[in-house]
Amino acid sequence: VQLQASGGGLVQAGDSLRLACTASGRAFNNYIMAWFRQAPGKEREFVAAIKMSGGSIYYGDFVKGRFTISKDRAKNTMYLQMSFLKPEDTAEYYCAWTGRGLISSTARLAHMHDYWGQGTLVTVSS
């Protein structure tokens, strides 16, 4: 599985940004795609996950309604719409993929995801 993330950039606090991640390389049935982020000097943090077949969605605790994850099943693509961005949202954002049947408590664990994209940098200036 190959994952291609895009959409990062430099924005100002309060702006919005939409990230996209497209999966390719094999036949897909039930799978989950997720976003994680990692700021310099910090651990990787769970942002959101979505079941591409079905519709279960999970968010990290910090999201608090500012981010929305969505999908285009036909394109094997997931999106992360980020609004009201803050400087503390500055990080490298990674997309991840797993074919495991994860639930809320396990989808947020990085080691449960089998494939990772290259990351897209989001920088929010104050």
C-alpha positions in Angstrom: 0.0 0.0 0.0 1.3 3.4 -0.9 -0.1 6.6 0.7 0.3 10.0 -0.8 -0.5 12.9 1.5 -0.9 16.5 0.2 -2.4 19.9 1.2 0.0 21.1 3.8 1.3 24.7 3.8 1.9 27.9 5.7 -1.2 29.6 7.1 -2.1 32.2 9.7 -3.9 31.5 13.0 -7.6 31.2 12.4 -7.3 30.0 8.8 -8.5 26.7 7.4 -6.6 24.0 5.5 -7.6 20.7 3.9 -5.3 17.8 3.7 -5.8 14.8 1.5 -4.4 11.3 1.5 -4.8 8.8 -1.4 -4.1 5.1 -1.0 -3.0 2.9 -3.9 -1.3 -0.4 -4.6 -3.7 -3.2 -3.8 -7.3 -4.2 -3.8 -9.1 -2.6 -0.8 -11.9 -4.0 1.1 -12.5 -3.1 4.7 -9.8 -0.7 5.9 -9.2 2.3 8.1 -7.3 5.4 7.2 -6.1 7.8 9.9 -4.2 11.1 10.4 -1.5 11.5 13.0 0.7 14.5 13.5 4.1 15.1 15.0 5.5 18.4 16.1 9.2 19.0 16.6 10.4 17.4 19.8 7.1 15.8 20.5 5.6 12.3 20.2 3.3 11.4 17.3 -0.3 12.3 18.2 -3.5 10.8 16.9 -5.7 13.2 15.0 -8.6 11.3 13.4 -9.5 8.0 11.8 -12.2 6.8 9.5 -13.5 3.4 8.3 -13.5 3.6 4.6 -16.2 0.9 4.4 -19.0 1.9 6.7 -18.5 5.2 8.3 -17.2 5.1 11.9 -15.1 8.1 12.7 -12.8 8.7 15.6 -11.1 12.0 16.7 -8.3 12.8 19.0 -9.2 14.5 22.2 -7.7 17.9 21.2 -9.8 18.2 18.1 -12.9 19.6 19.8 -14.9 20.2 16.6 -12.2 22.1 14.7 -11.2 19.2 12.4 -13.4 17.1 10.2 -12.3 13.8 8.6 -14.1 12.6 5.5 -13.7 10.2 2.6 -14.2 9.5 -1.0 -14.4 5.8 -1.2 -14.3 5.6 -5.0 -11.0 7.5 -5.0 -9.5 5.6 -1.9 -9.0 9.1 -0.5 -9.5 10.6 2.9 -9.5 14.3 3.8 -8.9 16.3 6.9 -10.6 19.7 6.9 -8.9 21.8 9.6 -10.5 25.1 10.7 -9.6 27.7 13.3 -6.0 26.6 13.1 -3.7 27.5 16.0 0.1 27.8 16.1 0.1 24.7 18.3 -1.4 22.8 15.3 2.0 23.2 13.6 3.3 19.7 12.8 4.1 17.2 10.2 0.8 15.4 9.4 1.0 11.8 8.4 -1.6 9.5 7.0 -1.8 5.9 7.9 -3.6 2.8 6.7 -4.6 -0.5 8.3 -6.7 -3.5 7.2 -7.4 -4.4 10.8 -10.8 -4.1 12.3 -9.9 -1.3 14.8 -12.2 0.4 17.2 -11.9 3.8 18.9 -9.4 2.8 21.5 -7.1 1.0 19.0 -7.5 3.2 15.9 -5.7 6.0 17.8 -2.6 3.8 18.4 0.2 4.4 15.9 1.6 0.9 16.0 -1.8 -0.5 15.0 -1.5 1.0 11.5 0.5 -0.9 8.9 1.4 1.7 6.3 2.4 5.3 6.5 2.6 8.2 4.0 5.5 10.6 3.8 3.9 13.4 5.8 2.8 16.9 4.8 3.9 19.9 6.8 1.4 22.3 8.3 2.8 25.6 9.7 0.5 28.0 11.5 1.8 31.4 12.2 0.5 33.6 15.0 
